[in-house]
Amino acid sequence: MTRRAAIILAAGQGTRMKSPLPKVLHPVGGRAMLDHAIDAAEALGCERIVVVVGNHSPEVRAHVVARLGEGAIAVQDPPIGTGHAVLAAEQALKGFEGQVVITYGDVPLLKAQDIEPVFASADGVTVIGFESRDPGAYGRLVMDGDTLAAITEAREASAEVLALTTCNSGVMAAPSALLFDLLARVTNDNAKGEYYLTDVVALARAQGAPTRTVMAHEDAVMGVNAQSELAVAEALFQTVQRDTFLAAGVTMAAPETVHFSFDTEVGAGTIIEPFVVFGPGARIAPGARIRSFSHIEGATVATGAEVGPYARLRPGADLGQGVKVGNFVEVKNVRMDAGSKANHLAYLGDGTVGAKANIGAGTIFCNYDGFFKHHTTVGAGAFIGSNSSLVAPVTIAEGAMVGSGSVITRDVGPGDLALGRGDQLSKPGWAARFMDTMRAKKAKGK
């Protein structure tokens, strides 16, 4: 396979987003748009990935460095067009010989399989086009038979060209030597005074290099420039995810109400009720049941387990086979072994719960002392009575019981009963006398 590299353009200021978060860091499916672009480049087998950033956005630079290293950075300053942006990456690709594809940090739905066809030709310029429902301000692809004759920006196009519906996605591939040779000859003699990447097509054609077009679906190449477009991209992403899981044997009575992340895994035979949200890192085994209004992120759910309704699984939650986590239960960084239960109104944080243990309503794992997190261990078959507070670090051994309303600060041995509450005191007749007195006072007040 021909060597491949990618240049991802991410230097735009994104002013139309009207957000302090840089445009390319806005998430789609729980993942920054820029990361979607990097994922696609990696899936294509690109050995070099360069992201072009602007000095106005140190957050984008830091994001790229954290993922790809300092060598993946190229800076465009000032921003004076897409051609100028690609040329800024030349030094970062010094010594690379092979095909270079140019993509964008604000095109989150473009996948490796959409881009792959641009590499079919290794000797010219190949552009991804799409048929637009509303061509509007898109640049048009002017074809001469099977050859791409030119890309014309809408603001500079004749009425005849504007009538075309085949549009430019902006994604382009060419051999590295040819690409940078052509870019060096691009001028800014146009309405905006910018250096257009699209001008390389006419330059390539003028010197006899092949110029071609491959097509992609319009949705795959949509760019995001405003919050409304971000919402459209999210909706398209969710539709694909839902269709994928339905086709794989996941049951959803109201799929339009279920929200998935980019890395959600759900096994066949799982039932997902309406209004469930999967944040990043959710792993659901075949045959689980996720009930309505539950939120699952960074958590693993085994076969036969049941979550919700109104449950929250946070990162590190690990539910074994047949585990039940019910309404208004929050689980964070806790392993629950097979058959254990926390059916309602509990917080379980930083601990382990043994097989077939029962966690009563209102139970709290008191895991944080204001400085450090501590571990709670509940042994197999243990029974924790309702409204109990287990103050970590603490161990409730196998088969032990904790009486309702207890505050447990010391370990409980196997098979023991622990009661951590004050003795009940009863005063015969006190309540009746009190009520009579207060009723009399109230009556006199009237």
N, C-alpha and C positions, 0 to 999 in steps of 0.2 A: 504494500500500500504506500502511495506517495506520502511523504512527510506532511504534516498539517500543523498549522498555527492559527490562532484566533486573535483578532483585535476587537475588543468590546468597547464601544463608545459610551462613556458615562460622565461626560463633562458638562452636560447641559445644566442650567441653573434651576429649571423646574419651577419657575415663578408662578405658573398657572395652578400649581398644586396648592398654593397659599398655605404652606405648612412649614414648620421649623425643621421637620425631618426631610433630608434630601430625597428628591423624587425616586431615585433608583433603589433607595432603602425601604420604600413602602412595601409592605408584604402583600403577596397574593398566595392564598393557600397556606398562610403561616410562614412564608419564606420570602425574604427580600427579593424584589424583582431582579436585582443584579445577580443574586445567587442562582436564580433560574437560568440566567444567561450563561453563567460560569458552568453550571451543571451540564447544559447542552454542549458547550465546548469540550468539556471533559469526556462526555459520552461519545463525541465524535472522534476521540483519540488524539486531540490536539496536544502536541508535546510542549508547545509554548502558548501561553495565554497572556496577553497584555491588555490591561484595562486603562483606557485614557480617561483621566480625571481632570478636574479644574482646581485651581488653588483656592477657589471660593468654598470648597466643600471638603474640609479636612476629615469629616466623618466618613466620607466615601473612601478616601485614601486609606484611613485606618482599617476600614472593613476589608478592603482588598489585601492589604498587607497581612492582616490576621489570617486570611484564608490562603493566599497564594505567595506571600513573601514580597519583599521590597522590589525584587527584580521584575515583578509583574506590573509595575507602575510606569505610566507615561503621562506627562503633564501637558495639557493644551492651555497656553496662556499667551495672549487672550484668545477667547473662543471666536474664531472667524470662519466657521464653516466645517462641514463634515470632511472635506478633502484635507483641510489643514489638520483636523483631529487625527485622521489616519496617519498623516505624515509625521505627527508627533511620536508615533510608535516605532518609527523606523530604527532608531538607535537601540531600542529594547529588543528588536529582532535582528540585530546585526549578526551576520554569520549564518542566519537561517536560510536554507534553500528548500523550498517546497511550496505547497499551496497555502495561501492565507485567506481566511474567511473573515469578513467584517460583520459583526452583529451589534446589538444595542442593549444597553442595560435597562431600558424601559419597555422591552418587548418580552413579557414574562411567559407567554404561552407557546413560544417557538421551541420546538423540540428537536433533538438530534435527527430524528427521521425526516423532519421537514427540511433540514439543511443539507443532509447527505447528498442529494442529487447535484448540488453545485460542484462537487468534486469529480463528476463524471468526465469533465474535460480538464486536462492538465496543461493546456497550451494557450489559453485565452482568458477572457473575462466572462464570468457567468453571474447573472443577476436573478434573484428570486422575484417573480412577479405574482400578482393575484388579480382576480376579477373582482372589482369593487361594486357593491350595491349602490354606493353614492360616491363617485370618484372625487368630486369636490376639489380640494386643494392638493390632492396627491399628484406627484409627478407621473407622467404617462410614459409607457413603453411603446416606442414607435418601432414596429417590426418591418423587416424587408424579407418576406417569406419566413424562413426559419431563423433568420439572423436578426439580432437586435441592432437596429440602426442608430437609435439615440434614446436618451432619457431626457424628456423635456419637463421642466418645472412648470406647474400650472400657471403661475403668474407671468410666465414668458411664452406660453403656448398660444398657437392660433386656435381659432374656433374649430377647425378641422381636427386638430390634435386633442382639444378638450373634449371632443365627442367620443374619444376612445375610452374604454372601460378597463383596459389592462393597465394596471398601475404598478409603480415601483415600491417594493417593500423596504428598500435601502440595504438589504442584505446582499453582499457581493463576494465573489471569490476570484482569485487570480494568482498566478505564480508570483512569489515575493519580488523577484527581480523586475518583472514586468509591471507589477503594481506600483512600486516606488519610482520606477522610471517614468511612468505615466503621470503620477501625482506631481512630480517635479516640474511638469510642463503645464499643469492646470493654472489658469489665471482667475482673477476675480472680476472679470468684465461681465457683470450681470447686475440685475436690479438691486440686489442686496449688498453687492460689493464683497461677497464671500467666495471662498474656494470650495466649489461643489465636488463631492466625490463622484457624482453622476457624470461629470465631464470626461472621466477616463474612458467611457464607452466610445465616444466619438473619436478620441485620440487613438484608442486601440484600433478602431476600425480604419482610421486614416493610415495606419502603418501596416495594415494587413493582418493584424492579430484577430483570431476568431472572437465573436461576441455573441453570447447565447442567453436564453432565458429558460428557467425552469419555474414551474408554478407551484404555489402553495395555497391553502385555504385562507381566505381573508381573516378569519378569526385567529389563525395561528400567528399572523404577522402584525396583529394590532398593536400599536404603540399606546402608551399611557402618558398623557400630558396634564390631566386634570382629575380631580377626585371623582367626577362622574364616570370618566373612562376607567379609573381604577375599580369602581364598583362593577362596571360591565365586565372587565377582565376577571374579577372574582366570580361573578355569576357564571361565566363561561367555564372557568376552571372547575367550579363545583358541579356543573352539569356533566362534564367529562368524568369526574370522580364517581358521581352517583351512578352513571350508566355503566362504568367499569365494574363497580361492586355488584350491581344488580345482575349483570351478565355472569359474574363469578359465583352466583348463588347466595348472595346476601339478601335477606328479606327486609324490605322497608315499605311500610304501608303508605308513608308520606315522604318520599325521598326528597322532595323540594324543601323540607324543613330540617334536613340533616346536613351538618356542615363538617367537611373533611379538611384535613391538612395535607400538605404535599407528600408526607411520608406515612400516612395512616395505613395500617394493615388490618384487614378484617377477613377472617376465614369464612368459607362457605358454610351455610347452615346457621349462621348467626342471625339473630333477629334484632333489628334496631328500630325502636319505636320513634314516634315523632319528636321533633325538637331536641335533638342530641347534638352536642358540639364535640368534635375531636380536635384538640390542639396537637401541636407537633409531638411526635414520639409515642403515639398510641398504638398498641399491638393487641389485637383482639383475636383469640384463637377460634377455630371453627366451633360452632354450636354454643356460643355464649348468648346471653340476652342482655341488651342494653335498653333500659326503660327510659321513658320520656323525661326530658328536662335534665339530663345528666351531662356533666362536663368531664372529659377524660383527656389528660395530657401527660406525656412521659410515663405512661403506666402500661402494665401488662395484665391481660385478663385471660384466664385459661378456659378450656372447654367446660361447659356446663355451669360456669359462674353466672351470677345475675347481679346487675348493677342498677341501682335506682328503684323508683323514680327520684328525681331531685338529688342525685348523689354527685360528689365531686372526687375524682381521682387525680391526685397531683403527682409530679415526678417522683419516681421510686416506688409507687404503689405497685404491688405484685400480687395478684389474686390467683390462688391455686384452683384446682378443679372443684366445682360445686360450691365455691365460696359465695356468700350472699352479703352484699353491701346495699343497704336499703335507703329509704328516704332521709334526706338531710344528714347523711353521713359523709365526712370528709376523711380521706386517707392520703397520707403523704409519707413516702419513704418507709413503708411498712410491708413486710412479707406476711401474707395471710395464707396458711397452709390449707390443704383440702378440707372442705366441709365446715370451715369456721364461718361464723356469722356475726355481723354487726347490723342489725336490721333497721335501726332508726336512731337519729339524733345523737351522733357520737363524733368525737374527733380523735383519730388515731394517727399520731405523728412519731416517726423515728422508733420503730419497734418491730417485733415479730409476734405473730399470733399462731399458736400451734393448731394442729388438725382438730377439727370439731370443737374448738373452743367457742364460747358464746360471750359476746360483748353486749351488755345490757344498754338500754336507752339512757342517754345522758352521760355516758362514760367519756372521760377525757384522759388522754395520755398527756400528762403535764411535762412536756419534753424540753422546755426552754427556761433557763434560769436568768435570762436577761443578757447573758454573755455566750453561753455554749448550749448546744443541743445534746440531749442525753437519751439513752435507749431504754425502752420498756419491753420486757419479755413476758408473754403470756403463754404458758405451757399447754400442751395438747390436752383437750378435754376440760380445761379450766372454765369456770363460770364466774363472770364478773357481773355483779348485781347492778341494777339501774342507778344512775346518778352517782357513780363512783369516780373519784379522781385518783389516778395512779401517778405518783410523783416520781419521775425518773431521776437517776437510774434505779430501776426496781425490777424484780423478777417475781412473777406469780407462777409457781411451779405447776407441773403436770397434775391435773385432777384437783387442784385447789379451788376454793370458793372465796369470793369477796362479797360481803353483805352489802345490800343496797345502801346508798348514801355514805359510803366509807371514803375516807381520805387515807390512802395507803402510801406510807413513806419508807417501809422496810420490807425486805423480801418475805414471801409467804412460801412455806414448805409444801412438798407434795402431799396432796390430800387434806391439807389444813383449811380451816375456815378463818378468815381474817375479818375483824370488825373494827373499823376505825372511825367510830362515831360516839357521841355522848350518850349516856343512859337516858332513856325516856322517863320523864317525871310527870305524873298525873296528879291533879288537885281536884278531888271530888267536889262537884257543885260550883266550882269557881266560875265557869263560863256562864252558867245560868244567873248567878248573882251579879256578875259584871253587866250582862245584857239588861237585866232589870233596872239596875242603877242608871245606865246610860239612856235607856228609854225614858225614864222618869225625868232626867235632866233635859232631854230633847223636848219632851212635852211641856215642861215648865217654861222653856225658852220661847215657845210659841205664845 
